[in-house]
Amino acid sequence: MYKIGLSTSCGHITEENLASYRAAGLTVMEISDRVEGYADFDYERARTLADQYGIKLHSMHLPFMPFTQIDISSPALADDTVEYYRELIEKGASIGIKIFVLHPSGEPIKDEERSIRMETTKKTLARLAEIAKANDAVIAVEN
């Protein structure tokens, strides 16, 4: 049987919204937000509300914009992006999230940069996979 879910921003995880989501038949949820939304997100409150309304926090979509600040394919940004994602993965995993979705890059990428960006992405994804594994989670790459 298929589960009915939605993707919502951190700011929409309120008691009123979760009650209405559950009344509408939703049983799973992905958290997805911009960098600013995760900065003040109360993970424990989200878990408490989700449990209260019988909604599984299924996945978290890691922020991907602006690509001038967050980009696993950029040699200049990859290390900082990994550390930022590590923090979010650890916090998300602490409330039971097991799937972390990310974008491997932003397009367009110039032809002369594509090779190094692909290599950087592969290395960065391997690092993120290890972080996820250490938190009993996985990385899901959204194309």
Secondary structure, DSSP 8 states (H G I E B T S, - for coil): ----EEEE-GGG--HHHHHHHHHTT--EEEEE--HHHHHT--HHHHHHHHHHTT-EEEEEE-----TTT--TT-TTTHHHHHHHHHHHHHHHHHTT--EEEE-S--S---HHHHHHHHHHHHHHHHHHHHHHHHTT-EEEE--
